[in-house]
Amino acid sequence: MLARHGHNDTVWRERAPFDGILLTAAADSLSPVLLSQLRDGGSLIAPVSGEDGEQTLVRVRRYGSEFERENLTRVKFVPLLSGTVGGTRRLQRPERSGTPVSRVG
């Protein structure tokens, strides 16, 4: 699995086309540039803000030059901010405190 931190119009030409794309922030709309990065038969899952301010998780599937959109459920995500790209970061493991963790089950 590959991950990239970017915004809705970020093109990752050297890795496209993709079997799947997942957005983790709500877009006002899904750009044709982003959808063009899907492989034929691929799916994009994204929260999309409506005119009423409500957000819907949608799945977009690509079939050749056609795109099929399916509304899945209402959701609440942070907004996708245009022009805000943080780049790549290495995640750090938290230091252990020495306190044992209780297991439930």
N, C-alpha and C positions, 0 to 999 in steps of 0.2 A: 504494500500500500504506500502510495506517495502522498505527501501533504504539502500544501503551499499556502502561505499566509498572504492574501492579497485582497483586491476588491472586485466588484462585479464585472468590470471590463478588462481585468488582467488576462492576458493571453499567454499561455504556456505552450507555445508552438512546438518546442523541442520534445515535448512529452505527449501532445495530443495525437490522435483522438483518444478519449477516455471511455471506458465501459460505464463508469459512474462518476458523478460529481455531487458533492455534498456542501451546501452553504450552511454556515452556522450563525448567520446574522440575517435579519430580515431586509430584503431588497424591496424597493418600490416597484420594480419590474425586472424581468429577466432579459438581459440584453442578447441580441442576435449573435454578438461576438462570443459570449459565454456558451450559448446553445450550439454554436458551430463546432465547439470542441468535443462534443459527444460523438462517439462511434455509432454507426448504424446499429440499432437495437439497444443502445445505451440509455441510461436513466439519470436524470438530475433530480435531487431532492432538495427543496429549499423553502424556507418561510418567506412569504410574500405579503407585503402590506397592501390592504385595499384602500379605496377612497374613503371608507368609513373609519379608517384607523385600525380596524381589526386585522389580524394576521392569520393566514391560512398556510398550512404545510402542504405543498404541492409536489407532485411527481410529474416530470415531463419526460416522455419517451420519444426517442428519435427513430423514425422509419424512413430511411432515405432522406428526401428533402422535406418531409412532413414531420410535425411535432404534435404529439397528443398530450394534453394537459389534464391531470386528474387532481381535484381538490381532495385532500385526505382528512384533515381535521383542523380545528382552530388551535392556535398556539400563541405564545408570547416570547419573542426573542429580542435581543438588543438590535438596534438598527444597523444596517450596513452603511458605513461612512465612506463616501466617495473620496478618493485621494489619500486615504489613510492606509499605508502599507508598512507593516512592521518588519518585514523580512523574515529570515530564518533564525530561530533561537533553539539552543539546546536546553532541554528540560533538565532541571536539577532534581535529584532525589532528596527528599527532606531528611535531615539528620535525625537519627533515632535518639530518643530521650532516655532510653534505658528502662522506661516504664513498660511493663508487659501489657499487651493488648488482650482484652477479654474477647473470647470467641463466643458467639451466640449460636445455639443449635444443637 
